Amino acid sequence: MYGKSARRSSLFLLELMISILMFSVASAWCVRLFVTARTIVSETEIQMQARNLATGYAELFLASEDFETFLLEEGARKEGMQANNLYCFFYNEDWSGCNEDEAVFYSEVMIMDEGEFVKCSFRFSELEGKDVIYLLNVEKYVGGEAVL
C-alpha cells in the first residue's frame, strides 16, 4: 500500500515539474515578446517624431520666401558653401533643441539652388550611430509664374 502512494506522489511531482517547466518556457517567451515589442515601439516613436519635424520644416520651406533666415532664427548652425547651404540642428532624447554636447539626434537641412528650382533635403540621424532615421527631399519652383 505504501509503495502505491509513493509511486503516485512521485508521478504527481513529475507532472508538477513538467508543468512548471512548460510555464517557465512560456513566460520566457512572453518576456522576449514584450521586450521586442517595446523596442519596436521606441523605434517607431523616434521615426514618427523625425517625420513630423521633417514634414513641418518642409511645409515651412515650401511656404516661405526666406527659409534660411528662419532656420538661423530657430538656432541652426550653418555649415556650407555658396551653392549648397547646410544647416544642422541638435536634439536631446525628448526631441527638444539643445547644443551639440547634450544631443542624441541631429538633423541636417541642405538647401540647393538649381536655377528655377530650389531643392531642400531634410535628414534626421542618431548622433552616435550615424544611421539615417528619416530622409525627405522637397523642391519648389521659384522661376516665376508658370505659363500654361
N, C-alpha and C positions, 0 to 999 in steps of 0.2 A: 504494500500500500504506500509505504514511504517512497519507494522507487518511482511509482507513477506520478506522484505530486512533484517530485524533483524534476522529472522529465518535462512535465507540464510547465513548471516555473522556468526552467531553462529555455524551453521553446518560447514562452512569453517574453523572456528577457531578450532572446534573439530577435523576435519580431519587433520589440520595442527599439532595439539598437538599429535595426534596418530602417524603421520609421524615422528615427532621429537623424540617421544618415541622409535619408531622402529629403527631409525638411531642411537640413543643413545645405545640401546641394541646391535646393530650390531657393533658399534665402540668399545664398552667394550669387546665384544667377540674377535674382531680383536687385541686389545691391549693384551689381555690374550694370544692369539695365538702367537703374536710376542715375548712376554716375555718367553713363553715356548720354542719357537724355539731358542731364544738366549741362554737359559740355556742349551739346548741340544747341541748347537754348542760349547759352552765353555767346557762342559764336554768331548765332543769328541776331542777337541783340546788337552786337558790335557791327555787323553788316548793315542792319537796319538804320542804326544811328549814322553810320558813314553815308549811306544812301540818302537819308533825309538831309544831311548837311550839304551833300553834293548837289542834290536837286534844288535846294534853296538857293545856293550860290549860282547855279546855272540859270534859274529864273531871274535872279538879280542881274546876271551878265547879259541876258537877252533883253531885259527891260531898260537897263541904264545906259547912259551916254558915256559916263566916265567910271567904269568898273574898277580901274586900277586905283583911283583915288579912294574909292570905297574900301578896297582891300587894305590899303595903308591905314585908313582910319580905324579899321577893325583890328589892327595890330599885327598885320602880316609883315614878315621880314622879306625884303626884296633882294633877290639874287638873280642877276640876269644880264643879258647883253642888250643890244639895241633892238634887234628884230624879235627876239623871244624874251619875254619877261617872265621870270619865275618868282612866285611868292610862296612863302612857307608859313604854315600855322602849326602850332603845337597844342596838344590837348592832353589832359590828365585822364585817369580811368573813368571819371564821370563825364567826359567829353566837354569839360569846361576849358576855355582858353587858358593857357599857362605859359611859362617860359620853358626853354629847352631842358633845363635841369630837372624839372618835375614831370616832363612829358612821358606819356606812354604811347600815344598815337601822334601822327603828324599828317598834314595834308600839303600837297603841292598843287598850286594853281599856275598853269603855264598858259600865257596869252601869246598867240602868234598872229601877226598882222600879215595877211596874204592878199594884198590888193583890195579887191572889193569885198573880201570876206575876212572876218576876224574869227579865229578859232581859239577855243579855250578848252583845256584839259584839266579835269579835277581828279587827283589821285590821292587816295587815303591809304595809309600803311601803318603797320606797327613799327615803333621806333627800333626795337631790338631785332625782330625777325626780318625786317625789310620785305615781308610778304605783303603784296597788294591786297587790301581788303575790298576796295571798290574803285572803279575807274569809270569816268564819264567824260565823253568828248562832245562838245557843243560848238556849233558855228552859227554866225549870223551875218547877214548881208548888210554892208554899210556903204555900198556904192551909190546909193541914191534911190530914186523912185523907179520901180520896175515898170517896164512898158509891155503891155500885152499885145 
